[in-house]
Amino acid sequence: MKHTDSTVKFWFIENFLSPEFKDFVPHMAEKYGFDYEMVTYKWPAWLRSQQEKQRTIWGYKILFLDVLFPLSLEKVIFVDADQIVRTDLKELIDLDLQGAPYGYTPFCSDRTEMDGFRFWKDGYWKIHLGEKPYHISALYVVDLVRFRQLAAGDRLRAQYQQLSVDPNSLANLDQDLPNNMQHIVPIHSLPQEWLWCETWCSDESLKKAKTIDLCNNPLTREPKLDRARRQVPEWEVYDSEIDKLRKQVKAKTKQSSDSTFEEKKFPLKDEF
């Protein structure tokens, strides 16, 4: 919100929100001036389900883009919860996707020490992708009009149904599926500065980063909160702001609850 003068609306997938978070959202909306809406969609009985919650969430990120949102919505941006935004995301809405239904950022290839973890550089992925890059799913923009024109949702669900027969397939479901399908459902590759992650990207490129993703580092296994405090100065500011607001809301709620209790304990005369 600090980086834009445009109106902002958040779309929350209600299936995965805690009651506490849903109660807190209206207070954040009032303080920061954004709109929001809860959306939900029942996983179809005919579509192979996932047993792990995280993989189910990944499924919702990619499989139901054409049915989660109203037809009046033309574009939507997905942003990971552990991502820090340093730019106006309106730029991403206005970006020409050149006929593709969505835009993702390719993985950085700067850090050679991570070569052993770049699975897309070998075997099946190397052959399948050819000259196409493998993209990260932590941030992407979707042209919902184009997405529906291409019947991309149906195509993705059909491919998912086929590939998910093998439990070893689609290890990173929300990422592997669109990358696997980009010969049929094209991906527009966003400029590298749209997503920076220390694990894969150089220190020098950080200064140009429009968003910072706290993706896991398989070498250091550093906890994400530790990395946020070390790497992103504004994270502490944002965290303190939200914590302060949460305490204010809690205190106000308690005061209101105590007041209600007193009213019940000592009823007014006209209640006798």
MARMARKOL-604745 format. One record per residue (C-alpha): residue number from 1; residue in three letters; chain; x, y, z. Coordinates in Angstrom, 2 decimals, m for minus. Example, Ala and Ser with C-alpha at 12.3 -4.5 7.8 and 13.67 -1.06 7.14 Angstrom:
BEGIN
n, res, chain, X, Y, Z
1, ALA, A, 12.30, m4.50, 7.80
2, SER, A, 13.67, m1.06, 7.14
This chain:
BEGIN
n, res, chain, X, Y, Z
1, MET, A, 0.00, 0.00, 0.00
2, LYS, A, 2.92, 2.36, 0.65
3, HIS, A, 4.12, 2.11, m2.95
4, THR, A, 0.95, 2.87, m4.91
5, ASP, A, m1.61, 5.61, m5.41
6, SER, A, m4.00, 3.14, m7.05
7, THR, A, m6.89, 1.41, m5.33
8, VAL, A, m6.01, m2.06, m4.09
9, LYS, A, m8.25, m5.07, m3.61
10, PHE, A, m7.11, m8.30, m1.98
11, TRP, A, m8.74, m11.59, m2.90
12, PHE, A, m8.39, m14.14, m0.10
13, ILE, A, m9.04, m17.84, m0.67
14, GLU, A, m11.25, m18.43, 2.34
15, ASN, A, m10.64, m22.19, 2.52
16, PHE, A, m7.21, m21.68, 4.09
17, LEU, A, m7.70, m18.71, 6.42
18, SER, A, m7.81, m19.01, 10.19
19, PRO, A, m10.79, m17.49, 12.05
20, GLU, A, m8.37, m15.09, 13.75
21, PHE, A, m7.04, m13.81, 10.43
22, LYS, A, m10.53, m13.37, 8.98
23, ASP, A, m11.51, m11.33, 12.04
24, PHE, A, m8.37, m9.18, 11.70
25, VAL, A, m8.67, m8.38, 7.97
26, PRO, A, m11.43, m5.74, 8.36
27, HIS, A, m9.25, m3.81, 10.81
28, MET, A, m6.30, m3.87, 8.40
29, ALA, A, m8.57, m2.77, 5.56
30, GLU, A, m9.82, 0.18, 7.61
31, LYS, A, m6.32, 1.28, 8.62
32, TYR, A, m4.60, 0.90, 5.25
33, GLY, A, m7.51, 1.72, 2.97
34, PHE, A, m7.80, m1.39, 0.82
35, ASP, A, m10.78, m3.42, m0.34
36, TYR, A, m11.00, m7.17, 0.06
37, GLU, A, m13.18, m10.11, m0.79
38, MET, A, m13.23, m13.72, 0.31
39, VAL, A, m13.46, m16.25, m2.50
40, THR, A, m13.95, m19.99, m2.27
41, TYR, A, m14.30, m22.94, m4.58
42, LYS, A, m14.97, m26.57, m3.80
43, TRP, A, m12.39, m28.96, m5.23
44, PRO, A, m14.30, m30.94, m7.92
45, ALA, A, m15.03, m34.56, m7.03
46, TRP, A, m13.77, m35.72, m10.44
47, LEU, A, m10.38, m34.01, m10.07
48, ARG, A, m7.74, m35.99, m8.19
49, SER, A, m7.36, m34.41, m4.77
50, GLN, A, m4.24, m33.80, m2.70
51, GLN, A, m3.83, m35.18, 0.81
52, GLU, A, m1.34, m32.62, 2.15
53, LYS, A, m2.66, m29.16, 2.98
54, GLN, A, 0.33, m27.40, 1.38
55, ARG, A, m0.15, m29.27, m1.90
56, THR, A, m3.88, m28.49, m1.83
57, ILE, A, m3.03, m24.80, m1.48
58, TRP, A, m0.63, m25.12, m4.42
59, GLY, A, m3.45, m26.67, m6.40
60, TYR, A, m5.74, m23.73, m5.73
61, LYS, A, m2.99, m21.35, m6.88
62, ILE, A, m3.02, m22.71, m10.43
63, LEU, A, m5.95, m25.06, m11.11
64, PHE, A, m8.96, m22.80, m10.53
65, LEU, A, m7.95, m19.35, m11.76
66, ASP, A, m10.84, m19.29, m14.25
67, VAL, A, m13.52, m20.07, m11.67
68, LEU, A, m12.32, m18.43, m8.43
69, PHE, A, m12.88, m14.86, m9.56
70, PRO, A, m15.86, m12.97, m11.04
71, LEU, A, m16.01, m12.50, m14.81
72, SER, A, m15.74, m8.74, m14.34
73, LEU, A, m12.17, m9.08, m13.00
74, GLU, A, m9.70, m8.73, m15.88
75, LYS, A, m6.33, m9.20, m14.18
76, VAL, A, m5.10, m10.48, m10.84
77, ILE, A, m1.66, m10.72, m9.23
78, PHE, A, m0.61, m13.55, m6.94
79, VAL, A, 1.96, m12.61, m4.29
80, ASP, A, 3.45, m15.12, m1.85
81, ALA, A, 2.82, m14.35, 1.83
82, ASP, A, 6.58, m14.26, 2.52
83, GLN, A, 7.28, m11.68, m0.17
84, ILE, A, 8.26, m8.04, 0.35
85, VAL, A, 7.06, m5.59, m2.30
86, ARG, A, 9.20, m2.55, m3.10
87, THR, A, 7.35, m1.15, m6.11
88, ASP, A, 3.93, m0.21, m7.44
89, LEU, A, 2.33, m3.47, m8.58
90, LYS, A, 0.17, m1.42, m10.96
91, GLU, A, 3.18, m1.71, m13.30
92, LEU, A, 2.55, m5.44, m13.46
93, ILE, A, m1.15, m4.93, m14.21
94, ASP, A, m0.27, m2.57, m17.06
95, LEU, A, 2.47, m4.81, m18.49
96, ASP, A, 1.87, m6.21, m21.98
97, LEU, A, 1.94, m10.01, m21.68
98, GLN, A, 2.17, m10.32, m25.47
99, GLY, A, m0.75, m12.71, m25.82
100, ALA, A, 0.19, m15.00, m22.93
101, PRO, A, m2.44, m15.63, m20.22
102, TYR, A, 0.04, m15.09, m17.41
103, GLY, A, 3.50, m13.78, m16.60
104, TYR, A, 6.08, m15.37, m14.29
105, THR, A, 9.70, m14.53, m13.47
106, PRO, A, 12.37, m17.08, m14.50
107, PHE, A, 14.65, m18.42, m11.78
108, CYS, A, 17.92, m16.48, m11.44
109, SER, A, 21.02, m18.32, m12.58
110, ASP, A, 23.61, m16.11, m10.84
111, ARG, A, 24.84, m18.27, m7.97
112, THR, A, 26.92, m21.15, m9.32
113, GLU, A, 27.02, m22.81, m5.89
114, MET, A, 23.33, m23.61, m6.40
115, ASP, A, 23.84, m25.42, m9.72
116, GLY, A, 23.29, m28.80, m8.08
117, PHE, A, 19.77, m27.74, m7.07
118, ARG, A, 18.72, m26.46, m10.50
119, PHE, A, 16.81, m29.61, m11.43
120, TRP, A, 15.42, m27.99, m14.57
121, LYS, A, 18.91, m27.96, m16.09
122, ASP, A, 19.08, m31.76, m16.36
123, GLY, A, 17.09, m34.81, m17.38
124, TYR, A, 13.41, m34.54, m18.19
125, TRP, A, 13.12, m30.80, m17.63
126, LYS, A, 16.11, m29.95, m19.80
127, ILE, A, 14.67, m31.96, m22.69
128, HIS, A, 11.09, m30.78, m22.17
129, LEU, A, 11.85, m27.07, m21.83
130, GLY, A, 14.44, m26.82, m24.57
131, GLU, A, 15.32, m23.13, m24.75
132, LYS, A, 12.43, m22.06, m22.52
133, PRO, A, 13.19, m20.98, m18.94
134, TYR, A, 11.83, m22.54, m15.77
135, HIS, A, 9.79, m19.95, m13.84
136, ILE, A, 9.21, m19.40, m10.13
137, SER, A, 5.62, m19.23, m8.85
138, ALA, A, 6.08, m16.83, m5.91
139, LEU, A, 4.77, m13.90, m7.97
140, TYR, A, 2.72, m13.92, m11.15
141, VAL, A, 0.16, m11.85, m12.98
142, VAL, A, m2.83, m13.43, m14.72
143, ASP, A, m4.79, m11.95, m17.62
144, LEU, A, m8.07, m13.64, m16.75
145, VAL, A, m9.74, m12.61, m20.02
146, ARG, A, m6.98, m14.22, m22.10
147, PHE, A, m6.80, m17.16, m19.69
148, ARG, A, m10.46, m17.96, m20.31
149, GLN, A, m10.19, m17.35, m24.06
150, LEU, A, m7.51, m20.05, m24.25
151, ALA, A, m9.50, m22.41, m21.99
152, ALA, A, m6.29, m22.49, m19.95
153, GLY, A, m8.08, m23.70, m16.83
154, ASP, A, m9.47, m26.77, m18.59
155, ARG, A, m6.08, m27.50, m20.17
156, LEU, A, m4.23, m27.19, m16.86
157, ARG, A, m6.72, m29.38, m15.02
158, ALA, A, m6.57, m32.05, m17.73
159, GLN, A, m2.77, m32.12, m17.62
160, TYR, A, m2.80, m32.17, m13.82
161, GLN, A, m5.20, m35.12, m13.82
162, GLN, A, m2.87, m37.01, m16.13
163, LEU, A, 0.41, m36.20, m14.39
164, SER, A, m0.83, m36.60, m10.81
165, VAL, A, m1.39, m40.32, m11.37
166, ASP, A, 2.32, m40.60, m10.56
167, PRO, A, 2.87, m39.51, m6.92
168, ASN, A, 6.45, m38.56, m7.82
169, SER, A, 5.26, m36.11, m10.46
170, LEU, A, 4.55, m32.41, m9.84
171, ALA, A, 6.79, m32.17, m6.77
172, ASN, A, 6.28, m28.39, m6.86
173, LEU, A, 2.70, m28.52, m8.10
174, ASP, A, 1.98, m24.80, m8.53
175, GLN, A, 5.31, m24.32, m10.31
176, ASP, A, 5.84, m27.55, m12.23
177, LEU, A, 2.40, m27.58, m13.86
178, PRO, A, 2.49, m24.18, m15.64
179, ASN, A, 6.14, m24.72, m16.61
180, ASN, A, 5.30, m28.16, m17.99
181, MET, A, 2.40, m26.68, m19.99
182, GLN, A, 4.09, m23.59, m21.43
183, HIS, A, 4.27, m25.10, m24.92
184, ILE, A, 0.45, m25.11, m24.91
185, VAL, A, m0.40, m22.40, m22.38
186, PRO, A, 2.40, m19.86, m22.92
187, ILE, A, 4.15, m18.01, m20.10
188, HIS, A, 5.35, m14.45, m20.56
189, SER, A, 8.73, m14.18, m18.84
190, LEU, A, 8.81, m11.13, m16.58
191, PRO, A, 12.01, m9.07, m16.25
192, GLN, A, 14.33, m10.53, m13.63
193, GLU, A, 13.96, m7.61, m11.22
194, TRP, A, 10.35, m8.55, m10.58
195, LEU, A, 11.44, m11.33, m8.24
196, TRP, A, 14.70, m11.46, m6.31
197, CYS, A, 15.65, m14.31, m4.00
198, GLU, A, 18.99, m14.55, m2.23
199, THR, A, 19.16, m18.30, m2.83
200, TRP, A, 19.36, m17.92, m6.60
201, CYS, A, 20.12, m14.26, m7.38
202, SER, A, 23.31, m12.23, m6.99
203, ASP, A, 23.84, m9.69, m4.22
204, GLU, A, 24.45, m7.01, m6.87
205, SER, A, 20.98, m7.44, m8.37
206, LEU, A, 19.24, m6.81, m5.03
207, LYS, A, 19.30, m3.04, m5.49
208, LYS, A, 17.09, m3.37, m8.61
209, ALA, A, 14.64, m5.81, m7.02
210, LYS, A, 10.96, m4.89, m7.21
211, THR, A, 9.96, m7.73, m4.91
212, ILE, A, 12.00, m9.89, m2.53
213, ASP, A, 11.02, m13.50, m1.95
214, LEU, A, 12.18, m15.36, 1.14
215, CYS, A, 12.51, m18.67, m0.69
216, ASN, A, 14.20, m21.56, 1.08
217, ASN, A, 17.93, m22.11, 0.80
218, PRO, A, 18.70, m25.86, 0.76
219, LEU, A, 22.36, m25.15, 1.64
220, THR, A, 21.93, m22.96, 4.71
221, ARG, A, 18.36, m23.89, 5.75
222, GLU, A, 18.13, m20.46, 7.38
223, PRO, A, 14.69, m19.83, 8.92
224, LYS, A, 12.67, m17.32, 6.92
225, LEU, A, 12.10, m14.93, 9.83
226, ASP, A, 15.84, m14.82, 10.52
227, ARG, A, 16.50, m14.05, 6.87
228, ALA, A, 13.84, m11.34, 6.80
229, ARG, A, 15.39, m9.58, 9.79
230, ARG, A, 18.89, m9.86, 8.33
231, GLN, A, 18.13, m8.98, 4.75
232, VAL, A, 15.08, m6.72, 4.55
233, PRO, A, 15.20, m3.60, 6.78
234, GLU, A, 11.55, m2.68, 6.18
235, TRP, A, 10.35, m6.10, 7.31
236, GLU, A, 10.88, m5.15, 10.96
237, VAL, A, 8.91, m1.94, 10.39
238, TYR, A, 5.99, m3.77, 8.76
239, ASP, A, 6.01, m6.46, 11.43
240, SER, A, 5.95, m3.87, 14.23
241, GLU, A, 3.10, m1.98, 12.55
242, ILE, A, 0.93, m5.07, 12.27
243, ASP, A, 1.78, m6.20, 15.79
244, LYS, A, 0.82, m2.77, 17.14
245, LEU, A, m2.48, m2.84, 15.25
246, ARG, A, m3.20, m6.37, 16.45
247, LYS, A, m2.68, m5.31, 20.08
248, GLN, A, m4.92, m2.27, 19.59
249, VAL, A, m7.69, m4.42, 18.13
250, LYS, A, m7.31, m6.95, 20.94
251, ALA, A, m7.52, m4.24, 23.59
252, LYS, A, m10.55, m2.65, 21.93
253, THR, A, m12.28, m6.02, 21.65
254, LYS, A, m11.60, m6.77, 25.32
255, GLN, A, m12.92, m3.37, 26.36
256, SER, A, m16.07, m3.93, 24.33
257, SER, A, m16.48, m7.39, 25.83
258, ASP, A, m16.03, m6.07, 29.38
259, SER, A, m18.59, m3.34, 28.69
260, THR, A, m21.11, m5.89, 27.44
261, PHE, A, m20.52, m8.00, 30.54
262, GLU, A, m21.18, m5.02, 32.82
263, GLU, A, m24.41, m4.24, 30.99
264, LYS, A, m25.61, m7.80, 31.50
265, LYS, A, m24.49, m7.83, 35.13
266, PHE, A, m26.23, m4.53, 35.93
267, PRO, A, m29.28, m4.28, 33.63
268, LEU, A, m30.94, m0.97, 32.93
269, LYS, A, m34.21, m0.13, 34.70
270, ASP, A, m36.32, m0.63, 31.60
271, GLU, A, m35.01, m4.21, 31.38
272, PHE, A, m36.71, m5.23, 34.66
